[in-house]
Amino acid sequence: MSRQIDYKAAADFLRSHDNYYILIHQSPDGDAVGSGFALCSALRDLGKKANVMCSDPLPGKYSYITDKYEPQRFNHSTTVSIDLADTKLLGKTLSGYSDYIELAIDHHKSNTGFAERLTVDPDASSACEVLYEILTEGEIPISELTATCIYTGMATDTGCFKYDCTTPRCHIIAAELMKEYSLPIGRINRVLFDIKSMERLKFEQKIISNMKVFLDGNCAVAAIMLADLARWGVSEQDTEGVAALPMQIEGVEVGITLKEKEENKFKVSMRSAEKVDVSEICMKFGGGGHTRAAGCMIEGDVDQVRMKVLAAIAPILGIDLWMV
Amino acid sequence: MSRQIDYKAAADFLRSHDNYYILIHQSPDGDAVGSGFALCSALRDLGKKANVMCSDPLPGKYSYITDKYEPQRFNHSTTVSIDLADTKLLGKTLSGYSDYIELAIDHHKSNTGFAERLTVDPDASSACEVLYEILTEGEIPISELTATCIYTGMATDTGCFKYDCTTPRCHIIAAELMKEYSLPIGRINRVLFDIKSMERLKFEQKIISNMKVFLDGNCAVAAIMLADLARWGVSEQDTEGVAALPMQIEGVEVGITLKEKEENKFKVSMRSAEKVDVSEICMKFGGGGHTRAAGCMIEGDVDQVRMKVLAAIAPILGIDLWMV
């Protein structure tokens, strides 16, 4: 049985345990990396042993965080997860820990409640925001490294304070972190949002030129096939963030990215402007996420998958699929 | 003779005058539009007459602000400028007001001090931030429209809180505005930063594919010729924001955009990552701006202009121009 515990109780749990494995989701993004390493850094500052565990390699762009990290040797005794909505997202390497998670710190409203204790706040912008509340309520010290990690996760999940999930509280926390430490936010945000290799820029050009618009211009769909990646010399890891591309087009309410994972199996990422709750649509397909950003896996060939997705979205937009 | 006056004194000036022309710079960006219309809205809320004046048409993306505005008829008596660093930037239509500006509200450290009274704060992120301080110190009411305008300017000039010019104070002001009014920040920021027409996306693809890297990869240069614009069917107005494109490339310290204005005359925009103060370089060429974003006009053909700019930047980066 799992039960929700508040920030203070979560802080008490963290203080009273030791020898942590901190689990984050596969294909880690800035909030997974930020929250995982922020928690690790805060625990180590308390004199505890802690490691961050992830099924996938950590993207090189986060080296300003990961370069400061060395795994520790210890006898593991406590397992916590952070930014993990579902144990399915642990990936193969870590799936063995699924039934032994003692505390889950998260912000996904789709969190499946897999842990013994849950500190899940769906109103928080990011797992990092939840962690910040736990650390400050529990008076656990925040070092410059911890602050850098927390800023990273909050910036990632709010699109640098750009999306509707940005609350006044997000801005206040950013101000508090920046007042206390001279965070190099310009450099961090350039790494998170702007800098691209020439190869990535060319890859984006190719995706954009292949993008198509459906449902009276309300949906833009980008499809990325394994054969394309091979032809363009792009690794799976280099495709992070492409889900934002279809949303750039004027008038688009839902941006859809179909990434072929294996034959007849696609990872579908959805982004929404205003009208559609894409987490609801993705849940229909066994996935989940947030109102404005969600994902799921769908089987079929690219045309079938595209049709399934558009058929699920059309009624919400009040569009008759056969009339457009 | 011009003299600096503080926020409170500026508010007193605004309260004690009437029949305003509010001058903003040509090629208006989000801070010019935001601060101009914020000031206009605040003055009208005080029962005063006020119009915003600009030499150039206002970009359609700001229609969520400009649609709520109607010019008023009155006998003009007071002239103020906002976000205007130099009267040269008034453009031809408004140049006649150059010597009669009674109050300049600005944040450019390159402000030439052209007005009778100056409220110039070079530490502020934006003219909108300076205006916010004036309005709150002077207890001048801020309506939802005024708040929307102020948010627009702050978001524009900080790249949505992304650049190093973002201070804790920017975040606090954003939080205060968002707490007081339910600003549709997701929609505003999509308009300001994300949404592009298919034509614009294709135009950017063309600029990116023509971009070249110089000085050991430290400088990326994009050149936009009048003939290109004609060939691509892109208006001058559609080129706003392209100065950010060269900065996307990994390793680039200075991003340079050369826009041909007429034969042998280029508008040069510079953006800097960390090492170079581009306002200093632009000032050498008679221009100005901020440490991380500045501009100037340079005469010559495209190769000559590019060489002049790179020759000015190379020594600052410790690069010998003849060795790379």
Interface residues (C-beta under 8 A of the other chain):
Chain A: G159 C160 F161 K162 Y163 D164 T166 T167 P168 R169 H171 I172 A174 A175 E176 M178 K179 P184 I185 G186 R187 N189 R190 F193 D194 I195 K196 S197 M198 L201 Q205 I208 S209 A244 M247 Q248 I249 E250 A273 E274 R292
Chain B: G159 C160 F161 K162 Y163 D164 T166 T167 P168 R169 H171 I172 A174 A175 E176 M178 K179 P184 I185 G186 R187 N189 R190 F193 D194 I195 K196 S197 M198 L201 Q205 I208 S209 A244 M247 Q248 I249 E250 A273 E274 R292
